[in-house]
Amino acid sequence: MEDSRELTRQEKTAIRLLVTRWCANYDREYGCLPLDCECYMLGKCWTGAYCRYFREAVLPLDPALEVALTAQAPAASRPCPVCGRPVPRDGRQRYCSPACAKAAHRQQQRAHMRKKRGWGVDN
């Protein structure tokens, strides 16, 4: 695991949204039900130790945030521009799978045709 760092404002907001929407252990009135106290993840300011339930069950719901928080090494991978799953930085691979590459190519072709037809230009 890399050295701990301070979470960005966007990461803190994403964590708060994930906990309040998807964590089965979170209750708005009581906080963390198993611990019977305020949820540990809502006050999180640094990377490092995470609630085990959050890490295993809730964090995978946001692949881009998962990559940002649990990346083994910053240069080892980057998020896929389509789905957010990690893509190794070695070589020329830009997408995590052929399906993501196909989806990105389709988006690029649609944008090109819109521009060619003049639909994307304000008249």
C-alpha positions in Angstrom: 0.0 0.0 0.0 1.2 3.5 -0.8 1.9 6.1 1.8 -1.2 7.7 3.3 -2.3 11.0 1.8 -5.1 13.5 2.5 -8.4 12.8 0.8 -9.5 15.4 -1.8 -12.9 17.1 -1.3 -14.4 15.1 -4.2 -13.2 11.8 -2.6 -14.7 12.8 0.8 -18.0 13.7 -0.9 -18.0 10.4 -2.8 -17.3 8.4 0.4 -20.1 10.2 2.2 -22.6 9.5 -0.6 -21.6 5.9 -0.8 -22.0 5.4 3.0 -25.3 7.2 3.3 -26.9 5.5 0.2 -25.5 2.0 0.1 -23.9 0.9 3.4 -26.2 -1.6 5.1 -24.5 -0.9 8.5 -25.3 2.8 8.4 -28.3 4.3 10.1 -29.0 8.1 9.9 -30.1 8.1 13.6 -27.6 5.7 15.2 -24.6 5.9 12.9 -22.7 2.6 12.5 -25.0 -0.2 13.8 -22.3 -2.8 14.6 -20.1 -0.3 16.4 -23.0 1.6 18.0 -21.2 4.9 17.3 -20.7 7.5 14.6 -19.7 6.0 11.3 -15.9 5.9 11.0 -16.0 6.5 7.2 -17.9 9.8 7.4 -15.1 11.5 9.3 -12.3 10.0 7.1 -9.6 12.6 6.1 -6.7 10.4 5.1 -6.2 7.3 3.0 -5.1 4.1 4.8 -7.4 2.0 7.0 -11.0 1.7 5.9 -14.0 0.0 7.4 -13.9 -3.6 6.2 -17.5 -3.7 5.1 -17.1 -0.4 3.3 -14.0 -1.6 1.5 -15.4 -5.0 0.5 -19.1 -4.3 -0.2 -19.7 -0.6 -0.8 -16.5 0.8 -2.4 -16.7 -1.5 -5.5 -19.9 0.4 -6.4 -17.7 3.3 -7.5 -14.8 1.8 -9.5 -13.0 5.1 -10.1 -13.0 5.9 -6.4 -11.9 2.4 -5.6 -8.9 2.8 -7.9 -8.0 6.2 -6.4 -8.2 4.9 -2.8 -6.8 1.4 -3.1 -4.2 1.8 -5.8 -1.1 -0.3 -5.0 1.2 2.2 -6.7 0.3 5.3 -8.6 2.2 4.4 -11.7 1.0 0.7 -11.8 -2.5 1.5 -13.2 -4.9 4.2 -14.2 -8.7 4.2 -14.5 -10.4 3.1 -17.7 -12.0 6.2 -19.3 -15.2 4.2 -19.9 -15.9 2.2 -16.7 -13.3 3.3 -14.2 -11.7 -0.1 -13.6 -7.9 -0.2 -13.3 -5.8 -0.4 -16.5 -2.1 -1.3 -16.3 0.2 1.5 -17.5 2.6 -0.8 -19.3 2.3 -0.7 -23.0 -0.3 1.1 -25.1 -3.5 -0.4 -23.6 -5.9 2.4 -22.9 -9.1 0.5 -22.0 -9.6 -2.4 -19.5 -11.4 -4.7 -22.0 -12.3 -5.0 -25.6 -15.9 -4.1 -24.7 -14.8 -0.8 -23.3 -12.6 -0.1 -26.3 -15.6 -0.8 -28.6 -17.9 1.5 -26.5 -15.3 4.3 -26.6 -14.8 3.9 -30.4 -18.6 4.1 -30.9 -18.7 7.3 -28.9 -15.9 8.8 -30.9 -17.6 7.8 -34.2 -20.9 9.4 -33.1 -19.1 12.6 -32.1 -17.3 12.7 -35.4 -20.5 12.2 -37.4 -22.3 14.9 -35.3 -19.5 17.3 -36.0 -19.4 16.4 -39.7 -23.2 16.9 -40.0 -23.1 20.2 -38.2 -25.4 19.0 -35.3 -22.9 19.9 -32.6 -22.3 23.4 -33.9 -24.5 26.3 -32.7 -26.1 28.0 -35.7 
